[in-house]
Amino acid sequence: MIPKLHHADFLTSWQSIEPESVALIFADPPYSLFSKLSYDPEIDLKKLGEIYNKLLKPNGQILLFCNLDLLIQLKDVFSTWFHYRYLYVLEKSSGMPASTQRPINNIEYLSVWCKKGARETDLTWKPYDFGLKGLPYHKKNYSMKTTTRGNKKTEININDDGNRYLKSVIQIPAKPNFKKDEKNGHPFQKHQKTCERFIKVYSNAGDTVLDSFTGSGSILAACFKTGRMGIGYEIQKKYFNHAKTRINNLTAQEVLF
């Protein structure tokens, strides 16, 4: 499914998307850390929340990259329409020093949201599709107590395939370790394979996934690789062209082979 990428401001150009048609909103909104720079502006979170609420399916979910300052703002503004569920900590293999008086920051956050009133059991959740692996094992349970009400342990835990349940702290590569054909000039580029894994966990093949701040195009590329219909918006001409070239090269390669 070829992604649709628009050179436009999402906040003023979203109307072509059908209401309640988006299964997953997956985006990296501006943090406004560098408000004087064109690629990191301050955005109207109230307007963003209103639009997300119109486009998201009743049982759809939202994944937003953020820092703690942005998360606090999101929890304040988005609470009108959405329920904040939990947070992932993405630990990078390296970070960028900000000051000799501070530790090197090598983590990023990914917040998870759903519409108010949505039942957790109705939300798409496939934790093993993230692809965490370990050694197979057979382990005896010496205690039959469980923290989950109504569940009972078996006498022996059996794991023959090595698959592991998704955890809230995840190791990811830093940009210098990305594949060469993935890299472009965007300063906040996301790792494509990590995006693919989250898309598999929180959506199904054929679903529509919206990236309202496309940037480098990693999320749209991940949509294509996982069989989702990606829709993206990028206001900056430079990064729109980077993302468009990346998507065109990826889709042409897949069609050719």
Order of alpha helices (4+ residues) and beta strands (2+ residues): beta-alpha-beta-alpha-beta-alpha-beta-beta-beta-beta-beta-alpha-beta-alpha-beta-alpha
